[in-house]
Amino acid sequence: MAEASNSSQVQSAYGAEQIQVLEGLEPVRKRPGMYIGTTGPRGLHHLVYEVVDNSVDEALAGHCSDIEVSLNADGSCTVSDNGRGIPTDIHPRTGKSALETVLTVLHAGGKFGSGGYKVSGGLHGVGVSVVNALSEWVLVTVYRQDQVHTQRFERGAPIGSLLSAPGEKGRTGTTVCFKPDIQIFSTGIDFDYQTLSARLRELAYLNGGVRIVFRDDRPDSLREEVYHYQGGIREYVAYMNAGKDPLHPEIIYVNSEKDGVQVEAALQWCVDAYSDSILGFANNIRTIDGGTHIEGLKTVLTRTLNTFARKRGKRKEADGNLAGENIREGLTAVLSVKVPDPEFEGQTKTKLGNTEVRGIVDTVVGESLNEYLEFHPQVIDLILEKAIQAFNAAEAARRARELVRRKSVLESSTLPGKLADCSSRDPSESEIYIVEGDSAGGSAKQGRDRRNQAILPLRGKILNIEKTDDAKIYKNTEIQALITALGLGIKGEEFDQKNLRYHRIVIMTDADVDGAHIRTLILTFFFRYQRALVEGGFIYIACPPLYKVERGKNHSYCYNEQDLKKTLDGFGEKANYTIQRFKGLGEMMPKQLWETTMDPTTRTMKRVEIEDAAEADRIFTILMGDKVAPRRAFIEAHSAELDLAELDI
């Protein structure tokens, strides 16, 4: 990445005339959800991303090398960079400074015209103006042309005019400090360190050489991390595969440009993985729904490796082609494209639509991959052997699937004998509780609402999907019971939501370490076997109480240690009370289980969501994979933060 440029010539080429104005800012505070998706935690953190993305766009343009993000003690967030600085001269159309125009006018920025940015992530142009509209206050400081310019805004409106003073000679950049508006984000304005950390680390990987410093200056959580990866996405793949056993030590790397589109890819296959993990990015934006760049990558991988399979005598014409999923088994890949005029599907920008990118990725990756594999025959042989093993395992799994199909609710009325089904046949109002053991299952069956609550007891700890191939999965009794009871059908494309028998699947395990382990095993099954259930919001975790506190004729339930302490503190010093600790769900009377954990009017449940698929993939590998050292390190790092019995993925 080029060092930040301080020349006045570069700055003069990026001025007010390049800031195009499309419409006013008034709608944002009235309908914030239209611009940031939600006014909950996700929308709150989106504000930080919007400001950081502006700095990253400066880095993409070659004018910024350092970005600093800090969470301040007063609840505000500061983002600083050493880019060119937002232009401060008068905008010809608005008559205001370009800085004020960018901060107060929706769709105003340097990303719509020519010359401001060649490639940009913030292409919807709602970035910093929306942050301004949804913040209690914003203070912007610009270092530009040996001047320091400052302006304050409150709830989108400028407070006074732009102030300018002599600045440090040669210094350039922009600092934006903002405090989210509690009137907008009524659920709270506390930033989550881990959420922001994951995105900033991701941006540093995607922009090799850019140094991002992340500080938490809040009194209760002082810390600082630096993300600086000269290896870029190669280091990203290494990070994701840290808990796995690589098939080939060297990460295959592609970096080329065609027709103005930059394509960067890093690939590595692993021995001990049975699924692929492909992350796609377009202009630094995670395309979680894929798009033409991912289609191009999958196509070229399938074609290239099948060609090598025949060239090296691994497959004959009569054998047919290896399927794409066979070739991608165990693959970790990061694909990042930089497109001058990207077409994203939807406001959330989760799928790239440019048709020309498919062919560009195919050509660029194909040329580099062919060249690499020609010179590394031992690598292609290892990849092909794994792909052929995957093909053979898929055939074995197909035969095993037939057994499941014959027992499936889709072709037979036979449901698992242990399932206590509900009377409702409307999936939208039906829920199923997956519980551990017959004892808890008995209490749950007696305490439930039989109309719409089904109970499926599982015996002991189910199979660890992370360490198991498909053939063993389909032969496992407990897994078969889950597949059949839920109406899942068979893994992959065969899942159809219309066949799902319950729209709320609740994992209800004991509130201890064993219960947490069983919960993680079940979550691993859903994440690896049928991720669409998690992404669709169908998976929940029940929250049973740990304690029952009785005082006289009154009683209350406590769900964690803090809850218990708060309850006891409320009694005073000389109060008489008794505490019952629930070691397991089976110890609770059916009525207790109903009123604390299953009654929709009083219960608390957590919906399982995937904020970051790559990080979820990495954590599942660490917790459930073969390697002990990464798991030990993870537990040691996080054991002080929370009780392991409360550890949720």
C-alpha positions as CSV (number, residue, x, y, z in Angstrom):
1,M,0.0,0.0,0.0
2,A,1.4,3.4,-1.0
3,E,2.4,5.8,1.8
4,A,0.0,8.7,2.5
5,S,0.6,11.4,-0.1
6,N,1.0,15.0,1.2
7,S,1.4,16.8,-2.1
8,S,-0.8,19.7,-2.8
9,Q,-1.0,18.5,-6.4
10,V,-2.8,15.3,-5.3
11,Q,-5.1,17.3,-3.0
12,S,-6.1,19.8,-5.6
13,A,-7.1,16.9,-7.9
14,Y,-9.7,16.0,-5.3
15,G,-11.8,19.1,-4.6
16,A,-15.3,20.3,-4.0
17,E,-16.3,20.1,-7.7
18,Q,-16.0,16.3,-7.5
19,I,-18.6,16.1,-4.7
20,Q,-21.9,15.4,-6.5
21,V,-25.2,16.1,-4.6
22,L,-28.2,13.9,-5.2
23,E,-30.8,14.5,-2.5
24,G,-31.4,16.0,1.0
25,L,-30.9,14.4,4.4
26,E,-34.3,14.9,6.0
27,P,-35.7,11.3,5.6
28,V,-32.9,9.6,7.6
29,R,-34.0,10.4,11.1
30,K,-37.6,9.5,10.3
31,R,-36.8,6.2,8.7
32,P,-33.4,5.1,9.9
33,G,-34.1,1.4,9.2
34,M,-34.1,2.2,5.4
35,Y,-30.5,3.3,5.6
36,I,-28.8,1.1,8.2
37,G,-31.2,-1.9,8.2
38,T,-32.1,-1.8,11.9
39,T,-31.8,0.5,15.0
40,G,-30.6,-2.4,17.1
41,P,-27.0,-3.4,17.8
42,R,-26.3,-4.3,14.1
43,G,-27.3,-0.8,12.9
44,L,-25.4,0.8,15.7
45,H,-22.1,-0.9,14.6
46,H,-23.0,-0.1,11.0
47,L,-22.3,3.6,11.9
48,V,-18.7,2.7,12.7
49,Y,-18.3,0.7,9.5
50,E,-19.5,3.6,7.4
51,V,-16.9,6.0,8.8
52,V,-14.1,3.4,8.6
53,D,-15.1,2.5,5.0
54,N,-14.4,6.1,4.0
55,S,-10.8,5.8,5.4
56,V,-10.4,2.4,3.7
57,D,-11.5,3.9,0.4
58,E,-8.7,6.5,0.8
59,A,-6.4,3.5,1.3
60,L,-7.7,1.8,-1.8
61,A,-7.0,5.0,-3.7
62,G,-3.4,4.9,-2.4
63,H,-3.6,7.9,-0.1
64,C,-3.9,6.4,3.3
65,S,-1.7,3.9,5.3
66,D,-2.9,4.3,8.9
67,I,-6.3,4.2,10.4
68,E,-7.1,4.5,14.1
69,V,-10.5,3.6,15.7
70,S,-11.1,4.2,19.4
71,L,-14.1,3.7,21.7
72,N,-14.2,6.6,24.1
73,A,-15.2,6.8,27.8
74,D,-18.1,9.0,27.0
75,G,-19.7,6.5,24.6
76,S,-18.5,8.1,21.5
77,C,-16.3,6.6,18.7
78,T,-13.4,8.3,17.0
79,V,-12.1,7.2,13.5
80,S,-8.9,8.9,12.2
81,D,-6.8,8.4,9.1
82,N,-3.9,9.9,7.3
83,G,-5.6,10.3,4.0
84,R,-6.0,13.4,1.9
85,G,-8.7,14.9,4.2
86,I,-12.3,15.7,3.2
87,P,-12.2,18.7,0.8
88,T,-13.1,22.0,2.6
89,D,-13.4,24.5,-0.2
90,I,-16.9,25.8,-1.2
91,H,-19.1,23.5,-3.2
92,P,-20.3,25.1,-6.4
93,R,-23.9,23.9,-6.1
94,T,-24.6,24.0,-2.4
95,G,-22.7,27.2,-1.6
96,K,-21.4,25.4,1.6
97,S,-18.1,23.9,2.3
98,A,-17.6,20.5,0.7
99,L,-17.1,19.1,4.3
100,E,-20.5,20.4,5.4
101,T,-22.1,19.1,2.1
102,V,-20.7,15.6,2.7
103,L,-21.9,15.6,6.3
104,T,-25.4,17.1,5.7
105,V,-26.5,15.9,2.3
106,L,-27.5,12.4,1.5
107,H,-25.8,10.8,-1.5
108,A,-23.1,13.5,-1.5
109,G,-19.5,12.2,-1.8
110,G,-16.5,11.6,-4.1
111,K,-17.7,8.2,-5.2
112,F,-20.2,9.2,-7.8
113,G,-18.2,11.4,-10.1
114,S,-14.9,10.7,-11.9
115,G,-11.6,11.3,-10.3
116,G,-12.5,11.1,-6.6
117,Y,-12.2,7.3,-6.3
118,K,-11.5,4.7,-8.8
119,V,-12.8,1.9,-6.6
120,S,-15.0,2.3,-3.5
121,G,-16.9,0.3,-1.0
122,G,-19.4,3.0,0.1
123,L,-21.1,3.2,-3.3
124,H,-24.6,3.9,-2.0
125,G,-23.2,7.2,-0.7
126,V,-25.2,7.2,2.5
127,G,-22.1,6.8,4.7
128,V,-21.0,9.7,6.8
129,S,-24.2,11.8,6.3
130,V,-26.3,9.0,7.8
131,V,-23.9,8.7,10.7
132,N,-24.3,12.5,11.2
133,A,-28.1,12.3,11.1
134,L,-28.3,9.4,13.6
135,S,-25.8,10.8,16.1
136,E,-26.3,13.0,19.1
137,W,-23.3,15.0,17.9
138,V,-20.4,14.7,15.4
139,L,-17.1,16.5,15.5
140,V,-15.1,16.5,12.3
141,T,-11.4,17.5,12.1
142,V,-9.7,17.8,8.7
143,Y,-5.9,18.2,8.2
144,R,-5.4,19.5,4.7
145,Q,-3.0,21.9,2.9
146,D,-1.2,22.8,6.2
147,Q,-4.5,23.9,7.8
148,V,-6.7,22.3,10.5
149,H,-10.4,22.6,9.9
150,T,-13.1,21.7,12.5
151,Q,-16.9,21.6,12.5
152,R,-19.5,20.3,14.9
153,F,-22.9,18.9,14.1
154,E,-25.8,17.9,16.3
155,R,-28.4,15.4,15.1
156,G,-27.5,16.2,11.5
157,A,-27.5,20.0,11.8
158,P,-24.3,22.1,11.6
159,I,-23.5,24.1,14.8
160,G,-21.8,27.2,13.5
161,S,-19.6,27.3,10.5
162,L,-16.3,25.6,9.5
163,L,-13.4,26.8,11.6
164,S,-9.9,26.9,10.1
165,A,-6.6,27.5,11.7
166,P,-2.9,26.9,10.8
167,G,-2.0,23.3,11.2
168,E,1.0,21.0,11.4
169,K,3.0,21.3,8.2
170,G,2.5,18.4,5.9
171,R,-0.1,16.6,8.0
172,T,-3.1,15.3,6.1
173,G,-6.1,13.2,7.1
174,T,-9.6,13.2,8.6
175,T,-10.8,12.5,12.2
176,V,-14.5,11.9,12.8
177,C,-15.8,11.6,16.4
178,F,-19.5,10.8,16.9
179,K,-21.8,9.7,19.6
180,P,-24.8,7.7,18.5
181,D,-28.2,9.1,19.4
182,I,-30.1,7.2,22.1
183,Q,-33.3,8.6,20.7
184,I,-32.6,6.5,17.6
185,F,-30.9,3.5,19.1
186,S,-33.3,3.0,22.0
187,T,-32.0,-0.5,22.8
188,G,-28.6,1.0,23.8
189,I,-25.5,2.7,22.3
190,D,-22.8,0.5,23.8
191,F,-20.4,-0.7,21.2
192,D,-19.3,-4.3,21.3
193,Y,-15.6,-4.7,21.1
194,Q,-15.5,-8.2,19.6
195,T,-18.0,-7.2,16.9
196,L,-15.9,-4.2,15.8
197,S,-12.7,-6.1,16.2
198,A,-13.8,-8.8,13.8
199,R,-14.6,-6.3,11.0
200,L,-11.5,-4.2,11.5
201,R,-9.3,-7.3,11.4
202,E,-11.1,-8.4,8.2
203,L,-10.5,-5.0,6.6
204,A,-6.8,-5.2,7.5
205,Y,-6.5,-8.6,5.9
206,L,-8.3,-7.4,2.7
207,N,-6.0,-4.4,2.4
208,G,-2.5,-5.8,3.0
209,G,-0.1,-3.2,4.4
210,V,-2.8,-0.9,5.9
211,R,-2.2,-0.5,9.6
212,I,-5.4,-0.4,11.7
213,V,-5.1,0.4,15.4
214,F,-8.2,-0.4,17.6
215,R,-8.4,1.0,21.1
216,D,-11.0,0.6,23.8
217,D,-10.6,3.5,26.2
218,R,-13.7,2.8,28.2
219,P,-12.8,2.4,31.9
220,D,-14.1,-1.2,32.3
221,S,-12.4,-2.6,29.2
222,L,-9.1,-0.9,28.4
223,R,-7.2,-2.6,25.6
224,E,-5.6,-2.0,22.3
225,E,-5.0,-4.2,19.2
226,V,-3.1,-3.5,16.0
227,Y,-4.1,-5.2,12.7
228,H,-1.3,-5.0,10.1
229,Y,-0.9,-7.8,7.6
230,Q,1.6,-7.4,4.8
231,G,0.6,-10.8,3.5
232,G,-3.1,-9.6,3.1
233,I,-5.6,-12.4,2.4
234,R,-2.9,-15.1,2.5
235,E,-2.6,-14.3,6.2
236,Y,-6.4,-14.4,6.4
237,V,-6.5,-17.9,5.1
238,A,-3.7,-18.9,7.5
239,Y,-5.7,-17.4,10.4
240,M,-8.8,-19.3,9.4
241,N,-6.9,-22.6,9.1
242,A,-4.9,-22.2,12.3
243,G,-6.8,-25.1,14.0
244,K,-6.7,-27.3,10.9
245,D,-4.1,-29.6,9.3
246,P,-3.2,-28.1,5.8
247,L,-2.9,-30.5,2.9
248,H,-0.2,-28.3,1.4
249,P,1.8,-25.8,3.5
250,E,2.0,-23.1,0.9
251,I,-1.1,-21.0,0.3
252,I,-1.9,-20.7,-3.4
253,Y,-2.1,-17.0,-4.2
254,V,-3.5,-15.1,-7.2
255,N,-3.3,-11.3,-7.7
256,S,-4.0,-10.0,-11.2
257,E,-6.0,-7.4,-13.0
258,K,-8.1,-7.6,-16.2
259,D,-10.3,-5.0,-17.8
260,G,-10.0,-2.7,-14.8
261,V,-11.1,-5.4,-12.3
262,Q,-8.5,-6.5,-9.7
263,V,-8.8,-10.1,-8.6
264,E,-7.0,-11.4,-5.5
265,A,-7.5,-14.9,-4.2
266,A,-5.9,-17.2,-1.6
267,L,-6.6,-20.9,-1.4
268,Q,-5.5,-23.8,0.8
269,W,-7.0,-27.3,1.2
270,C,-7.0,-29.0,4.6
271,V,-6.9,-32.7,5.4
272,D,-9.3,-32.7,8.4
273,A,-12.2,-30.6,6.9
274,Y,-15.3,-32.1,5.2
275,S,-16.8,-28.9,3.9
276,D,-15.5,-25.8,2.2
277,S,-15.2,-22.2,3.5
278,I,-15.2,-19.7,0.7
279,L,-15.3,-16.0,1.6
280,G,-16.2,-13.5,-1.1
281,F,-15.6,-9.8,-1.0
282,A,-16.3,-7.0,-3.6
283,N,-14.7,-3.7,-2.8
284,N,-14.1,-4.8,0.8
285,I,-17.7,-5.6,1.3
286,R,-18.5,-9.2,2.4
287,T,-20.8,-10.7,-0.2
288,I,-22.5,-13.3,2.1
289,D,-24.9,-14.3,-0.7
290,G,-22.2,-14.8,-3.2
291,G,-22.4,-13.5,-6.7
292,T,-20.7,-13.6,-10.1
293,H,-17.2,-13.6,-8.6
294,I,-17.9,-16.7,-6.5
295,E,-19.6,-18.4,-9.4
296,G,-16.5,-17.7,-11.6
297,L,-14.2,-19.2,-8.9
298,K,-16.2,-22.4,-8.4
299,T,-16.4,-22.9,-12.2
300,V,-12.7,-22.5,-12.8
301,L,-11.8,-24.8,-9.8
302,T,-14.0,-27.6,-11.1
303,R,-12.8,-27.3,-14.7
304,T,-9.1,-26.9,-13.9
305,L,-8.9,-29.8,-11.4
306,N,-10.9,-32.2,-13.6
307,T,-8.4,-31.3,-16.4
308,F,-5.5,-32.1,-14.2
309,A,-7.2,-35.3,-13.0
310,R,-7.2,-36.7,-16.5
311,K,-3.8,-35.3,-17.4
312,R,-2.2,-37.0,-14.4
313,G,-4.1,-40.3,-14.9
314,K,-6.2,-40.0,-11.8
315,R,-9.5,-40.2,-13.7
316,K,-10.6,-41.8,-16.9
317,E,-13.2,-40.5,-19.3
318,A,-15.5,-43.4,-18.2
319,D,-15.3,-42.2,-14.6
320,G,-17.0,-38.9,-15.4
321,N,-16.1,-35.6,-13.8
322,L,-15.5,-34.9,-10.1
323,A,-18.3,-32.7,-8.8
324,G,-17.6,-29.2,-7.6
325,E,-18.4,-30.1,-4.0
326,N,-15.9,-33.0,-4.2
327,I,-13.1,-30.7,-5.4
328,R,-13.9,-28.0,-2.8
329,E,-14.1,-30.3,0.1
330,G,-11.6,-29.0,2.7
331,L,-10.9,-25.8,0.8
332,T,-10.5,-22.5,2.6
333,A,-10.5,-19.6,0.1
334,V,-10.7,-15.9,0.2
335,L,-11.7,-14.1,-3.0
336,S,-11.5,-10.3,-3.1
337,V,-12.4,-8.4,-6.2
338,K,-12.1,-4.6,-6.7
339,V,-14.7,-3.4,-9.3
340,P,-14.9,0.2,-10.6
341,D,-18.6,0.1,-11.2
342,P,-20.1,-2.7,-9.0
343,E,-23.7,-3.8,-9.2
344,F,-24.9,-5.1,-5.8
345,E,-28.2,-6.8,-5.4
346,G,-30.2,-5.0,-2.7
347,Q,-29.4,-2.2,-0.3
348,T,-27.5,-4.6,2.0
349,K,-25.0,-5.3,-0.8
350,T,-24.7,-9.0,-0.1
351,K,-24.5,-10.3,-3.6
352,L,-22.4,-9.1,-6.6
353,G,-24.3,-8.9,-9.8
354,N,-21.8,-7.8,-12.5
355,T,-21.9,-10.5,-15.2
356,E,-18.5,-9.6,-16.6
357,V,-16.8,-10.4,-13.3
358,R,-17.7,-14.1,-13.6
359,G,-15.5,-14.4,-16.8
360,I,-12.8,-12.2,-15.4
361,V,-12.4,-14.3,-12.3
362,D,-12.5,-17.5,-14.3
363,T,-9.7,-16.3,-16.7
364,V,-7.4,-14.7,-14.1
365,V,-7.7,-17.5,-11.5
366,G,-7.5,-20.2,-14.2
367,E,-4.2,-18.8,-15.6
368,S,-2.5,-18.5,-12.2
369,L,-3.8,-21.8,-10.9
370,N,-2.7,-23.7,-14.0
371,E,0.8,-22.2,-13.8
372,Y,1.1,-22.9,-10.1
373,L,-0.1,-26.5,-10.3
374,E,2.1,-27.3,-13.3
375,F,5.2,-26.4,-11.2
376,H,3.9,-28.1,-8.1
377,P,2.8,-31.6,-9.1
378,Q,2.9,-32.9,-5.5
379,V,0.3,-30.3,-4.5
380,I,-2.2,-31.1,-7.3
381,D,-1.8,-34.9,-6.6
382,L,-2.7,-34.3,-2.9
383,I,-5.7,-32.1,-3.8
384,L,-6.9,-34.7,-6.4
385,E,-6.5,-37.6,-3.9
386,K,-8.7,-35.7,-1.4
387,A,-11.3,-34.9,-4.1
388,I,-11.4,-38.5,-5.2
389,Q,-11.8,-39.6,-1.6
390,A,-14.6,-37.1,-1.2
391,F,-16.2,-38.5,-4.4
392,N,-16.1,-42.0,-3.0
393,A,-17.4,-40.9,0.4
394,A,-20.2,-39.1,-1.4
395,E,-21.2,-42.3,-3.0
396,A,-21.2,-44.1,0.3
397,A,-23.2,-41.3,1.8
398,R,-25.7,-41.5,-1.0
399,R,-26.3,-45.1,-0.2
400,A,-26.6,-44.2,3.5
401,R,-29.0,-41.4,2.6
402,E,-31.3,-43.9,1.0
403,L,-31.8,-45.5,4.4
404,V,-32.7,-42.2,5.9
405,R,-35.1,-41.4,3.0
406,R,-36.9,-44.7,3.5
407,K,-37.4,-43.8,7.1
408,S,-38.1,-40.1,6.4
409,V,-41.4,-38.4,7.3
410,L,-41.5,-37.3,3.7
411,E,-42.1,-40.8,2.4
412,S,-43.5,-42.5,5.5
413,S,-45.6,-41.6,8.5
414,T,-43.0,-43.2,10.8
415,L,-41.5,-40.6,13.2
416,P,-38.9,-41.4,15.8
417,G,-40.5,-43.3,18.6
418,K,-39.0,-41.1,21.3
419,L,-40.6,-38.0,19.7
420,A,-43.6,-36.6,21.6
421,D,-45.2,-34.6,18.8
422,C,-47.5,-31.7,19.1
423,S,-51.1,-31.7,17.7
424,S,-50.7,-28.7,15.5
425,R,-49.7,-29.3,11.9
426,D,-48.9,-25.6,11.2
427,P,-45.1,-25.3,11.2
428,S,-45.3,-21.5,11.8
429,E,-46.8,-22.0,15.2
430,S,-45.1,-25.3,16.1
431,E,-41.8,-25.6,18.1
432,I,-39.7,-28.6,19.1
433,Y,-37.5,-28.8,22.2
434,I,-34.4,-30.9,21.7
435,V,-33.5,-32.1,25.3
436,E,-30.8,-34.3,26.7
437,G,-31.8,-37.5,28.3
438,D,-35.1,-39.3,29.2
439,S,-35.3,-37.6,32.7
440,A,-35.4,-34.0,31.3
441,G,-37.5,-35.3,28.4
442,G,-40.1,-36.6,30.9
443,S,-40.4,-33.3,32.7
444,A,-40.6,-31.5,29.4
445,K,-43.3,-33.8,28.0
446,Q,-45.5,-33.4,31.1
447,G,-45.0,-29.6,31.4
448,R,-45.4,-28.6,27.7
449,D,-48.3,-27.2,25.8
450,R,-49.2,-30.3,23.8
451,R,-50.9,-28.2,21.1
452,N,-47.8,-26.7,19.6
453,Q,-44.8,-27.9,21.6
454,A,-43.0,-31.1,20.6
455,I,-40.2,-32.8,22.6
456,L,-37.3,-34.9,21.2
457,P,-35.0,-36.4,23.9
458,L,-31.5,-37.3,22.7
459,R,-29.6,-40.0,24.4
460,G,-26.2,-38.7,25.6
461,K,-23.8,-36.7,23.4
462,I,-24.5,-36.8,19.7
463,L,-21.9,-37.4,17.0
464,N,-19.3,-34.6,16.5
465,I,-20.1,-33.5,13.0
466,E,-16.7,-31.6,12.8
467,K,-14.8,-34.9,12.8
468,T,-17.1,-37.1,10.8
469,D,-17.8,-37.8,7.1
470,D,-21.3,-37.9,5.7
471,A,-21.6,-41.7,5.6
472,K,-21.2,-42.0,9.4
473,I,-23.6,-39.1,9.9
474,Y,-26.5,-40.7,8.1
475,K,-26.0,-44.0,10.0
476,N,-26.1,-42.4,13.4
477,T,-29.3,-43.1,15.3
478,E,-29.6,-39.8,17.1
479,I,-28.8,-37.8,13.9
480,Q,-31.3,-39.8,12.0
481,A,-33.9,-39.0,14.6
482,L,-33.1,-35.3,14.3
483,I,-33.3,-35.3,10.5
484,T,-36.5,-37.2,10.4
485,A,-38.3,-35.4,13.2
486,L,-37.5,-31.9,11.8
487,G,-38.3,-32.9,8.2
488,L,-34.9,-31.8,7.1
489,G,-34.5,-34.1,4.1
490,I,-30.9,-34.6,3.0
491,K,-27.9,-32.3,3.3
492,G,-27.3,-29.4,0.9
493,E,-29.6,-28.4,-1.9
494,E,-32.3,-30.8,-0.9
495,F,-33.4,-28.7,2.1
496,D,-36.7,-27.1,1.5
497,Q,-38.2,-24.9,4.1
498,K,-41.7,-26.1,3.1
499,N,-40.8,-29.5,4.6
500,L,-39.6,-28.1,7.9
501,R,-42.1,-29.3,10.5
502,Y,-41.3,-26.7,13.2
503,H,-40.3,-23.1,12.7
504,R,-38.8,-22.8,16.2
505,I,-36.1,-25.4,17.0
506,V,-35.1,-25.0,20.7
507,I,-32.0,-26.6,22.2
508,M,-32.7,-27.1,25.9
509,T,-29.8,-28.6,27.8
510,D,-28.7,-28.5,31.4
511,A,-27.0,-25.3,32.7
512,D,-23.7,-27.0,33.3
513,V,-20.5,-27.8,31.4
514,D,-21.9,-31.1,30.0
515,G,-25.0,-29.3,28.9
516,A,-22.9,-26.6,27.2
517,H,-20.9,-29.4,25.4
518,I,-24.1,-31.1,24.2
519,R,-25.5,-27.7,23.1
520,T,-22.3,-27.1,21.1
521,L,-22.5,-30.5,19.5
522,I,-26.0,-29.9,18.4
523,L,-25.1,-26.4,17.1
524,T,-22.2,-27.9,15.2
525,F,-24.6,-30.3,13.5
526,F,-26.9,-27.5,12.4
527,F,-24.0,-25.2,11.3
528,R,-22.2,-27.9,9.3
529,Y,-25.1,-30.0,8.1
530,Q,-27.9,-27.5,7.4
531,R,-26.6,-23.9,7.9
532,A,-29.8,-22.6,6.2
533,L,-31.6,-23.3,9.4
534,V,-29.3,-21.0,11.4
535,E,-29.3,-18.3,8.7
536,G,-33.1,-18.5,8.6
537,G,-33.4,-17.8,12.3
538,F,-35.0,-21.1,13.2
539,I,-32.6,-22.2,15.9
540,Y,-33.0,-21.0,19.5
541,I,-31.4,-21.8,22.9
542,A,-33.5,-22.2,25.9
543,C,-32.4,-20.4,29.1
544,P,-33.4,-22.5,32.2
545,P,-32.8,-21.0,35.6
546,L,-29.8,-22.0,37.8
547,Y,-31.5,-21.2,41.1
548,K,-34.8,-21.0,42.9
549,V,-34.8,-18.7,45.9
550,E,-37.6,-19.0,48.4
551,R,-38.4,-16.5,51.1
552,G,-41.6,-17.2,53.1
553,K,-44.4,-18.0,50.7
554,N,-42.7,-16.1,47.8
555,H,-40.2,-17.5,45.4
556,S,-38.2,-16.3,42.4
557,Y,-35.9,-17.9,39.8
558,C,-32.3,-16.7,39.1
559,Y,-30.7,-17.4,35.7
560,N,-27.1,-16.7,36.5
561,E,-24.8,-15.7,39.4
562,Q,-25.4,-12.0,38.9
563,D,-29.1,-12.5,39.0
564,L,-28.8,-14.4,42.3
565,K,-26.6,-11.8,43.9
566,K,-29.1,-9.0,42.9
567,T,-32.0,-11.0,44.4
568,L,-30.2,-11.7,47.6
569,D,-28.9,-8.1,47.9
570,G,-32.6,-7.0,47.7
571,F,-33.5,-9.0,50.8
572,G,-31.2,-7.2,53.2
573,E,-28.7,-8.7,55.7
574,K,-31.0,-10.5,58.2
575,A,-33.4,-12.1,55.8
576,N,-34.3,-15.8,56.0
577,Y,-34.3,-17.6,52.6
578,T,-33.5,-20.9,51.0
579,I,-31.6,-21.5,47.7
580,Q,-32.2,-24.5,45.5
581,R,-29.5,-25.1,42.8
582,F,-30.8,-26.9,39.8
583,K,-28.2,-29.4,38.7
584,G,-30.2,-30.4,35.6
585,L,-33.5,-30.0,33.9
586,G,-34.6,-33.4,35.2
587,E,-34.6,-32.1,38.7
588,M,-37.3,-29.5,37.9
589,M,-40.9,-30.4,38.3
590,P,-42.9,-30.2,35.1
591,K,-44.7,-27.1,36.4
592,Q,-41.4,-25.4,37.2
593,L,-39.9,-26.2,33.8
594,W,-43.0,-24.8,32.1
595,E,-43.2,-21.5,34.0
596,T,-39.4,-20.8,33.8
597,T,-38.3,-22.1,30.4
598,M,-41.2,-23.1,28.2
599,D,-44.1,-20.7,28.8
600,P,-44.0,-18.2,25.9
601,T,-45.3,-15.4,28.3
602,T,-42.5,-15.8,30.8
603,R,-39.5,-17.6,29.2
604,T,-36.3,-16.2,27.9
605,M,-34.7,-17.7,24.7
606,K,-31.7,-16.7,22.6
607,R,-32.0,-16.8,18.8
608,V,-28.8,-18.2,17.2
609,E,-27.5,-15.9,14.5
610,I,-24.3,-15.8,12.5
611,E,-22.8,-12.3,12.5
612,D,-19.6,-13.5,11.0
613,A,-19.6,-16.8,9.1
614,A,-15.8,-16.9,8.8
615,E,-15.3,-16.4,12.6
616,A,-18.0,-18.9,13.4
617,D,-16.3,-21.4,11.1
618,R,-13.0,-20.8,12.9
619,I,-14.5,-21.1,16.4
620,F,-16.3,-24.4,15.5
621,T,-13.0,-25.7,14.2
622,I,-11.2,-24.7,17.4
623,L,-13.8,-26.1,19.8
624,M,-14.8,-29.3,17.9
625,G,-11.8,-30.1,15.7
626,D,-9.0,-32.6,16.3
627,K,-6.3,-30.2,17.5
628,V,-6.1,-29.8,21.3
629,A,-3.6,-26.9,21.5
630,P,-5.9,-24.2,19.8
631,R,-8.8,-25.4,22.0
632,R,-6.7,-25.1,25.1
633,A,-5.5,-21.6,24.2
634,F,-9.1,-20.5,23.4
635,I,-10.4,-21.8,26.8
636,E,-7.5,-20.2,28.7
637,A,-8.1,-16.9,26.9
638,H,-11.8,-16.8,27.5
639,S,-12.4,-18.6,30.8
640,A,-12.0,-15.5,32.8
641,E,-14.7,-13.7,30.8
642,L,-17.6,-16.0,31.6
643,D,-18.6,-19.3,33.1
644,L,-18.0,-22.1,30.6
645,A,-21.5,-23.4,31.3
646,E,-22.8,-20.1,29.7
647,L,-20.5,-20.3,26.7
648,D,-22.6,-19.8,23.5
649,I,-21.4,-20.0,19.9
